């Protein structure tokens, strides 16, 4: 007989187990490269839109907005100079109880090319298009900034520019630039290329420009004279006064002719 309204206990559901079972879902690891790329793109975008800048680079009669964080991250020389400038500004503000004095201005001493400063900033922010300056003068200013702020990668790019469109019309000035910025390896490569061409040597020696660089002319003559040194192997053949091979003899005679021509023309210049 059924008793309506009678409360009865519910039966307990069966338990699936007393220990939890681990489940595993594999997700791809976050990419550090993606995070770095997003940060780089963000800073580059701020520069291109001229937003949130806090310093001006001053040179060539112009001011170029930039970010201290970007400059300081690239060069410790930039970082130390900016820290010193900001500390000096803060001290002056406390003494004078003055309001905001505007953005800091970092003057690039000895730099007159605005194109060079743009090339520096393009490098700092990693703008696409590669390194490109239209004149040797701008390239020298880039070398000057790269050396002063110890930006090795930028110096290498500017050094490569020295061998582009190289000819007897500009080789003297570019060799001088190599000397001025201690690019010894590049100096040797360019001078060896020049010495290897008798026609180029005579052309350069006939320029009035070379007369204004007597030290450079002397270095070229010394390097060219090394071509006259006889080979030391094989010793037995050299002792008899004969070259090691007929090919060596011909090459040596050709080099002697080039050096003699260069010395004669430069001496009469």
Secondary structure, DSSP 8 states (H G I E B T S, - for coil): ---TT------------SS------------HHHHHHHHHHHHHHHHHTT-S--EEEEETTEEEEE-HHHHHHH-HHHHHHHHHHHHHHHHHHHHHT-----SEEEE-TT---HHHHHHHHHHHTT-TT----SSHHHHHHHHHHHHHTT-HHHHHHHHHHTTTT--TTTHHHHHHHHHHTT-HHHHHHHHHHHHT-HHHHHHHHTSGGGGG-HHHHHHHHHHHHGGGS----SHHHHHTT--SSHHHHHHHHHHHHHHHHHHHHHHH-
